[in-house]
Amino acid sequence: MTPAQHGTDSRLHPSCVTDLNQPTFDAEWQRRAFGLAVALSEFGHYPWEDFQRELIDEIGRWEEAPADVRGRRAYYEHWAAALERVVRRHGLLEDGYVNPEDRVDEPASD
């Protein structure tokens, strides 16, 4: 499929492009997290807008945390944390399914 054809194919997710704006990844887990988020949305498990809002909220929580607490976080770490929250909120994983050492911590409640 050419980039010109992509614009008319409604089956493809808007973030899956075939031109120079395609996503880039530094590690395989980033590619997998990206693909999983897109696939779960495309298969109707949640609206893409739910994931987008959660990603924005995740980055916002990180930005609002005190600098000495938040540490450095790469974009796809935010992506993975947002994905986990959306998957949990939509009931796609049973509690305890994800290994505790791999779990993204929930923010503290006020």
Long-range contacts (C-beta under 8 A, 24 or more apart in sequence): 13-38, 13-41, 13-42, 13-48, 25-76, 26-74, 26-76, 27-76, 29-76, 29-80, 30-76, 30-79, 33-76, 33-79, 33-80, 33-83, 34-76, 34-79, 36-83, 37-79, 37-82, 37-83, 37-86, 40-87, 40-92, 45-90, 45-92, 46-86, 46-89, 46-90, 50-86, 50-89, 50-90, 51-82, 51-83, 51-86, 54-82, 54-83, 54-85, 54-86, 54-89, 55-79, 55-82, 57-82, 58-82, 58-85, 61-107, 80-104
